[in-house]
Structure formats: structure tokens, C-alpha cells
Amino acid sequence: MNSIDPMSFTAAAARLLAIDDSELIHRLLKFRLQHERLEIHGAINAREGLAMARELQPDVILLDIDMEDMNGFDVLTTLKNDPLTQDIAVIFISGTEEAMDKVRALDQGAVDFVSKPFEVVELKARVRTAIRSQRLMKMLAQKAQIDGLTGLWNRAYMNQRLAAEVDEARRHGQPLSMILCDIDRFKHHNDHFGHPFGDLVIERFAQILSSGRSSDVACRYGGEEFCVLLPSTTAVEAEEVANRYREQLEHITWNDHPGLVVTASFGVSEFGPGRETAETMLKAADTALYQAKQGGRNRVAVSSPA
């Protein structure tokens, strides 16, 4: 199942991205920070830096204000408006001594401001502080997005992640599918066998849904309903995945209730014409799930192309 290991935030080297059009600054940073637990990357212009920020997902960005293709304030605005980069800590490094530039940077969301020429000891301390704060905030934010019973991501996280994955699919022309699933006759199981057994069913189903590919994202959508996001996956492939989940649940043996068969129904939708937003994808999957329920339960229905 999805889970959070606090040590994972400290064991790995932090990832730092420097966005600056000065080759000298890049050489200086790599030399001065070489003994820190940092994986250092560099971009020599703003547009390259924005692309690298999306791809690398660094812990901290060192950002220059004065660059030829785009100023640092515009870069920061772009970073903060992108769901994939909005939470990255940004430290401005600039030769300006203007107090209003520092105020503007902090107001726009930068965590710190270091003036050039910088003292290396001070820069190291500020980078360490930003990374510690960033990782703590990330850990707390992720804990708030975890379902307590199953360890899966919760609905709030799913909504954010779906929107981000839809943006990625649109930008790169990649397939994206989602599975919405619901445990059949769950209220009956809960009422007849008790809530502890209902919780056990939910936990076992969550284990099945989280046992797939590492790129898939399983979430508890609410109650006995779940959602799985499948990046780079067509509806045909997602249907196969859903059927595997369905069969695994159907064949579970419940020791305290011999002969009991618990099943689930599944609705599949794929990003594409008529389903080009998170909302339309979710609605299409929900409609397909309803069709699976109406068709007799314990089956997979795929949303028809628009």
C-alpha cells in the first residue's frame, strides 16, 4: 500500500536546481556545494529551467532575477501557477540590493533571498534551512492526504493528482486512463457481518488496488468507492487491469465466513475527445461504473468514445 516513511525525506540526497545565465555561477555553485548532500543541476536560461523543474521536481531552486529570456519574477510566477512545481522552495540569488526586489520576491512566494556575491557559508545554511522546511512541509502535507484505514491516497489528493495527470496527458499527447470502482453490496456485508468485517474488506481491496504498477495511483475515493489513475495507459489496457483486480477480489477466501464471495464493479474512462478535463474523465468513469452495476455487478464497463 502507499505509505509514508519519514526517513525517506532525509536519507536521499536533496535535489537542487540552479537557474542562472552565468556559467561562472554554475561552476562556483558546483565547486562550493560539492561536499553537501546535494544532487546539483543547472539551467542556463529561464525556459530550460522551467522544463527541468517540471521534470526533476527539485527540493529547492536557486533562481537569478536578471536573465535574458525571462526575468526571475516571471519564472517564479510560472512555477507557482503550475501544480507540478508550485510547492518547490525557491531562493533568489541576485546582485541587486534593492529592498523592493527582495520584498517582491518574498511576496510572490520565494522562501529566501541571497545577494551576490554571496558568502558560501551563508548560502549553505540557507539552502539547508529551505530543504529542511520543504521536506517537513511535504511530509505533513502527504500525511494529510493519506486515508487512515487503507493507507491509500485520499480523495483530496486524487483530485489534485488527476488534474496534474490530465495536464501532462494533454501536453505530451500521452494516453491516460482511470478506473472508478465500488464494492458490491457493501452495506449488506457491513450490516450482516459487522463493521469490523466491512473494514477488513476495504483493507483487502485496497491492498489489491495498490499492488499494481508503481506508476499507477490508487486512492480511496470515499466509503467503499476507490479510484485508480493509470498514466500512459489506454482504456483497453485499463480494462485488463480492472479485470485482474476484479478477479483477485472475487477469489479471496474469508476465513470467518466460508463460502462468502465479495465482488466489486468497475468503470473505466480514457482521456480524449469529450473527456479532456478531470471532471469529464471522472464523470465518464462514474457513468461506466453505473452501467457495470446495472449490468449485474462484478464486471468492468468501459466508457464509450464521445
Secondary structure, DSSP 8 states (H G I E B T S, - for coil): -----TTHHHHS-EEEEEE-S-HHHHHHHHHHTTTSSEEEEEESSHHHHHHHHHHH--SEEEEES--SSS-HHHHHHHHHHSTTTTTSEEEEEES---HHHHHHHHHTT-SEEEESS--HHHHHHHHHHHHHHHHHHHHHHHHTTB-TTT-SB-HHHHHHHHHHHHHHHHHHT--EEEEEEEETTHHHHHHHH-HHHHHHHHHHHHHHHTTS-TT-EEEEEETTEEEEEEET--HHHHHHHHHHHHHHHHT---TTSTT----EEEEEEESBTTB-SHHHHHHHHHHHHHHHHHTTSSSEEE----
